[in-house]
Amino acid sequence: MAKVKITQVRSTIDRPEVQKRTITALGLGKINRSVEVELNGAIAGMIRKVNHLVRVEEL
């Protein structure tokens, strides 16, 4: 599986609770915080739900 770097670029203020929980589940929570994760089906779905709040780079 490929690794991806996910960086939060927008705030979760005034976002639905499910989007806030998805950001937390990805290991983010503050703007400009990044995590490197293995890309699988679950992670891809989470990224799709909050793609307007994050930037994704393939490693």
Secondary structure as GFF3:
##gff-version 3
##sequence-region A 1 59
A	DSSP	beta_strand	3	8	.	.	.	ID=ss1
A	DSSP	alpha_helix	17	25	.	.	.	ID=ss2
A	DSSP	beta_strand	34	38	.	.	.	ID=ss3
A	DSSP	alpha_helix	41	49	.	.	.	ID=ss4
A	DSSP	beta_strand	54	58	.	.	.	ID=ss5
###
